[in-house]
Every structure is written in structure tokens, then in C-alpha cells.
Amino acid sequence: MLESPRLWAIPKMPITDRMGRVSVEATHMFLDRSGHHPVNVDVCPIWHRQAVELPCRLAKASNRWRKFHLQYFNSPLSKAEVAALAPLTQSRWERLVEVDFWISDAANWAGSILDFTNAPLLHTVSLTVPANFILPPILWAQIAHLNLAHPSPLTCLDILRSCENIVSAQLSTLQWSDNDRDDLPSQFALTTKLEHLTDLELTMRVSTSEGPHLQPFLRSICAQSLTKLKLSLSIHLDLPISQLSPALESFLLHSPKLEHLSLDNCTSPHDLPDLLRHTPLLTSLKLVLEGTDSETTREFMLSLTRTGNLIPKLRSLELLDVSPDPVTVGFPYVEFAEMVESRLGTLKDVVVEDQLGPRTMFHPSWFLEFKHRVFREGLHLCFLL
């Protein structure tokens, strides 16, 4: 069995000992005995001050690499460490299908080190990189799965629009700066059709109440095959931010197949009924509604109760950070119970949780009996307020 070349190609290379130190001899042995089988390369120093190492013979065998992971977040890459990757400059990536880079500081990174335009099988790219990282050339049109964390929203949007065959995309970035706003796509600019996109996640850290955040992304693309959408705004201020609902409503109108929707601090419950009218196939809904007043939450519960044609296929509902202060006075228990009972035919899972504040056990006296009743009807209710 040990004579099988395929067996020797299974471990990630370079080979390391229990302390994470690269063994050049062991790497060469596994490389030689694995024949022509593809190998997965993981360059990831695990200790502080541990340097990036890439055995020369492994670098020269880049035509056999199937997955290439480079993770370095201890300190800025030194010039010597960048030089260690220099043998990859003229690489032929004949079998490469996945690239995953996580670099915290690329001060000495040279843009000419890597070129993936000659990687015909590459379909998955994951990049968590700083602004000073020079992105390697990639044929974005062939990428099917993208995970990109980059501080420039313009860079993220440009790459997304270039991925014409994208199936799933996760983007994390910062809010548009004053310098970026001159390059913002016009509100009336042509949208890019991403016909194969089924799963989209957009996360943005918002630092000012002025200017756009996720609107340019929603205005710039059209995803008619989308089934899963997650939008998240990380807001580090108490000031109001510009409304997302108009752009989101237009986007949802052109995404008729949506089944899963997650909105984190992206809209008010007051706007949700109008948005949800465009999602008749929705089966799961997750909402983070930090800072919502009790009356707005009550109106939202009523809209889900009295509007029979609003998301009729809903099976899973998750409401986070919806509890006003104090919970015992402000949370709309009655409207919540009516909403749940009106959907017992299809609703199977409900989660209500306050992630921000202390929990209370002082619920209305009838609420415990209500929880038992819906449990007997087959509903899993997790109520943590």
C-alpha cells in the first residue's frame, strides 16, 4: 500500500514536524514518492517570528499544485520572505483549482511574484488582504466561488462585477471614503447581470453617517438566480445612516428565487413588509434589529400576522437584539404569540435572542403555557430574552 503514489500526495505540503517547523527532507521525499499526483500546498507559519518557508523543489513543482494556501498574520512580510516565494514567478498552474491568501501586512509584497492567468482550472479564490497588497492577475470571469475581504469597496465591487460566472460570493469591506465617491457607479448606470450567482454575502463596517454603504453594490448587480442573501452593517456610531431600503427593494424585485434572507442592522422593521412582498419563496428570515423601539417591533409582528400573503412559505425565523428596555414592558409578547400561532402550519423554528444585554426570566404568566402549546404543535421555539 505504501508503494501507491497517490497515498504520498495526501498530506499538505510542505511537511512539518509537531512544532510546525518545515522539514525539507520529508517534503522532498513525499514529493518524489507521490509521482505526478496533484498536491495541496499550505504555507502557514504558526509561531510568532516564524518565517515563510517554501522548499525550492516544491516551488518548481507548482504545475502539480491543486490548492495553494498562504496565511501570514504574525507581522509584515520581510523582503527575505517575499524572496522565498520568488521561484513561483514563472509558475505554470496547470492543476490549480483553489487559492486562499490571508495576509495582515504586505509592505514588501511585489505584484510580479504571482500570476494566475495561466491557471485554467482555478475556480475558488479567497483573499483576506490589506490595502497595500497588490492583487495578482486572475481571470475573474472563470471564478465560481469568491471570498474577498479588502478595505476598498471599489476594489471589491469591480472584482465582483468581473466574475461573470460567479456562483457564491462573500465580500467584506469598509465604507466608501471621500476618495472613492468620485468613482461610485451612477445610480442610472447599467447593472451587471450575474446569471449564475445563487449565494451572496455583503458585510461592511460603517464609520460615518454620511455617504453610501451597501447601496452601490445592490444597484450595480442583478442576480436573478439568487437563493441566499446576507447583508450586514457593522455600525460603530449612534448616528443614523443613509437608507438602504430603496436600493434593497429594487434588488429583491429582480431576485425572485430568493429563499434565505439575513439582514443585520440594514433596515427598520417599519420597511420590512414592503421589502418582503418581493420574496414570496422565502423559507428562512434572520433579522438583527439593534435599537428598534417597541412600537415598531409590534407593527412588524402584526404585519406578519394579518398579511396572509407575506412570505407564506416561511419555516425559520430568527430575531436578534429586538428587546427594548425593559423587556417585560416593551416586548410585544401578545403580538409575537399571535404571529407564531398564525403560522404554525409552516413555521418550524423560531429564535428570539438579545445578544447585547442581560436576560430576564420575568415573562408574562401565560407565556410558558404558550411555549408548551406550540412545542406540541411541532414548533421549536428558542426564546432568550
WOBEL-V624592 format. One record per residue. N is the residue number from 1. RES is the residue in one small letter. OMEGA is omega in radians with two decimals (none if undefined). Layout:
N&RES&OMEGA, N&RES&OMEGA
This chain:
1&m&3.14, 2&l&3.12, 3&e&-3.10, 4&s&3.13, 5&p&-3.11, 6&r&3.14, 7&l&-3.11, 8&w&3.14, 9&a&-3.06, 10&i&-3.08, 11&p&3.03, 12&k&3.11, 13&m&0.04, 14&p&3.13, 15&i&3.14, 16&t&3.06, 17&d&-3.08, 18&r&3.13, 19&m&3.11, 20&g&-3.14, 21&r&-3.09, 22&v&3.04, 23&s&-3.12, 24&v&-3.11, 25&e&3.14, 26&a&3.11, 27&t&3.13, 28&h&3.13, 29&m&3.13, 30&f&-3.13, 31&l&-3.12, 32&d&-3.05, 33&r&3.14, 34&s&3.07, 35&g&-3.13, 36&h&-3.12, 37&h&3.10, 38&p&-3.12, 39&v&3.07, 40&n&-3.07, 41&v&-3.11, 42&d&3.11, 43&v&-3.01, 44&c&3.05, 45&p&-3.05, 46&i&-3.10, 47&w&3.06, 48&h&-3.11, 49&r&3.06, 50&q&-3.01, 51&a&3.02, 52&v&3.13, 53&e&3.09, 54&l&3.13, 55&p&-3.01, 56&c&-3.10, 57&r&3.07, 58&l&3.11, 59&a&-3.13, 60&k&3.12, 61&a&-3.07, 62&s&3.09, 63&n&3.10, 64&r&-3.10, 65&w&3.08, 66&r&3.07, 67&k&-3.13, 68&f&3.11, 69&h&3.09, 70&l&-3.12, 71&q&-3.11, 72&y&-3.10, 73&f&3.12, 74&n&-3.07, 75&s&3.10, 76&p&3.05, 77&l&3.09, 78&s&3.10, 79&k&3.12, 80&a&3.13, 81&e&3.05, 82&v&3.12, 83&a&3.13, 84&a&3.12, 85&l&-3.08, 86&a&3.12, 87&p&-3.13, 88&l&-3.04, 89&t&-3.09, 90&q&-3.04, 91&s&2.98, 92&r&-3.02, 93&w&-3.00, 94&e&-3.07, 95&r&-3.05, 96&l&3.12, 97&v&-3.05, 98&e&3.07, 99&v&-3.12, 100&d&3.13, 101&f&3.03, 102&w&-3.07, 103&i&-3.08, 104&s&-3.12, 105&d&-3.07, 106&a&-3.06, 107&a&-3.09, 108&n&-3.09, 109&w&3.11, 110&a&-3.07, 111&g&-3.08, 112&s&-3.07, 113&i&-3.01, 114&l&3.09, 115&d&-3.07, 116&f&3.12, 117&t&3.09, 118&n&3.08, 119&a&-3.00, 120&p&-3.09, 121&l&-3.08, 122&l&-3.14, 123&h&-3.11, 124&t&-3.13, 125&v&3.07, 126&s&-3.10, 127&l&2.97, 128&t&-2.92, 129&v&3.12, 130&p&-3.11, 131&a&-3.09, 132&n&3.06, 133&f&3.11, 134&i&-3.07, 135&l&3.11, 136&p&3.08, 137&p&-3.14, 138&i&3.03, 139&l&-3.02, 140&w&-3.10, 141&a&-3.11, 142&q&-3.08, 143&i&3.13, 144&a&-3.08, 145&h&-3.06, 146&l&3.01, 147&n&-3.00, 148&l&3.02, 149&a&-3.06, 150&h&-3.06, 151&p&-3.11, 152&s&3.10, 153&p&3.12, 154&l&3.09, 155&t&-3.14, 156&c&-3.11, 157&l&3.13, 158&d&-3.14, 159&i&3.14, 160&l&-3.12, 161&r&3.11, 162&s&-3.10, 163&c&-3.01, 164&e&3.10, 165&n&-3.08, 166&i&3.10, 167&v&3.10, 168&s&-3.10, 169&a&3.04, 170&q&-3.10, 171&l&3.10, 172&s&-3.05, 173&t&3.11, 174&l&3.12, 175&q&3.12, 176&w&3.10, 177&s&3.10, 178&d&-3.14, 179&n&-3.11, 180&d&-2.95, 181&r&3.08, 182&d&-3.12, 183&d&3.13, 184&l&3.07, 185&p&3.14, 186&s&3.12, 187&q&-3.09, 188&f&3.13, 189&a&3.13, 190&l&3.11, 191&t&3.09, 192&t&3.13, 193&k&3.07, 194&l&-2.94, 195&e&-3.06, 196&h&-3.07, 197&l&3.12, 198&t&-3.04, 199&d&-3.10, 200&l&3.08, 201&e&-3.14, 202&l&3.12, 203&t&-3.13, 204&m&3.05, 205&r&-3.07, 206&v&-3.07, 207&s&-3.13, 208&t&-3.14, 209&s&-3.11, 210&e&3.03, 211&g&-3.08, 212&p&3.02, 213&h&-3.10, 214&l&-3.07, 215&q&-3.13, 216&p&3.10, 217&f&-3.09, 218&l&3.13, 219&r&-2.96, 220&s&-3.10, 221&i&3.07, 222&c&-3.07, 223&a&-3.05, 224&q&3.13, 225&s&-3.05, 226&l&3.07, 227&t&-3.10, 228&k&-3.13, 229&l&3.06, 230&k&3.11, 231&l&-3.09, 232&s&3.04, 233&l&3.06, 234&s&-2.99, 235&i&-3.12, 236&h&3.10, 237&l&-3.14, 238&d&-3.11, 239&l&3.09, 240&p&3.12, 241&i&-3.10, 242&s&-3.05, 243&q&3.09, 244&l&-2.97, 245&s&-3.13, 246&p&3.13, 247&a&3.14, 248&l&3.13, 249&e&3.11, 250&s&3.14, 251&f&-3.13, 252&l&3.14, 253&l&-3.13, 254&h&3.08, 255&s&-2.98, 256&p&-3.08, 257&k&-3.04, 258&l&-3.14, 259&e&-3.08, 260&h&-3.10, 261&l&3.09, 262&s&-3.12, 263&l&-3.10, 264&d&3.13, 265&n&-3.07, 266&c&-3.08, 267&t&3.12, 268&s&3.05, 269&p&3.12, 270&h&-3.11, 271&d&-3.02, 272&l&-3.14, 273&p&3.12, 274&d&3.12, 275&l&-3.04, 276&l&3.07, 277&r&-3.14, 278&h&-3.09, 279&t&-3.06, 280&p&-3.11, 281&l&-3.05, 282&l&3.10, 283&t&3.10, 284&s&-3.12, 285&l&3.09, 286&k&-3.10, 287&l&2.95, 288&v&-2.96, 289&l&-3.10, 290&e&3.07, 291&g&-3.14, 292&t&3.13, 293&d&-3.01, 294&s&-3.11, 295&e&3.11, 296&t&3.10, 297&t&3.12, 298&r&3.14, 299&e&3.12, 300&f&3.10, 301&m&3.14, 302&l&-3.13, 303&s&3.10, 304&l&-3.10, 305&t&-2.96, 306&r&3.13, 307&t&-3.04, 308&g&-3.10, 309&n&3.13, 310&l&-3.07, 311&i&-3.07, 312&p&-3.10, 313&k&-3.05, 314&l&3.11, 315&r&-3.07, 316&s&-3.13, 317&l&3.14, 318&e&-3.13, 319&l&-3.09, 320&l&3.07, 321&d&-3.13, 322&v&-3.03, 323&s&3.03, 324&p&-3.13, 325&d&0.01, 326&p&-3.09, 327&v&-3.04, 328&t&-3.12, 329&v&-2.94, 330&g&-3.07, 331&f&-3.08, 332&p&-3.09, 333&y&-3.08, 334&v&-3.13, 335&e&3.10, 336&f&-3.13, 337&a&3.12, 338&e&3.13, 339&m&-3.12, 340&v&-3.10, 341&e&3.13, 342&s&-3.10, 343&r&-3.09, 344&l&-3.14, 345&g&-3.09, 346&t&-3.07, 347&l&-3.08, 348&k&-3.11, 349&d&3.09, 350&v&3.08, 351&v&3.02, 352&v&-3.03, 353&e&3.02, 354&d&-3.10, 355&q&-2.98, 356&l&-3.00, 357&g&3.11, 358&p&-3.13, 359&r&3.10, 360&t&3.08, 361&m&-3.06, 362&f&3.08, 363&h&3.08, 364&p&-3.04, 365&s&-3.09, 366&w&-2.97, 367&f&-3.14, 368&l&3.12, 369&e&3.08, 370&f&3.14, 371&k&3.11, 372&h&-3.09, 373&r&-3.12, 374&v&3.06, 375&f&3.11, 376&r&3.12, 377&e&3.07, 378&g&3.14, 379&l&3.02, 380&h&-3.10, 381&l&3.07, 382&c&-3.05, 383&f&-3.04, 384&l&3.07, 385&l&none
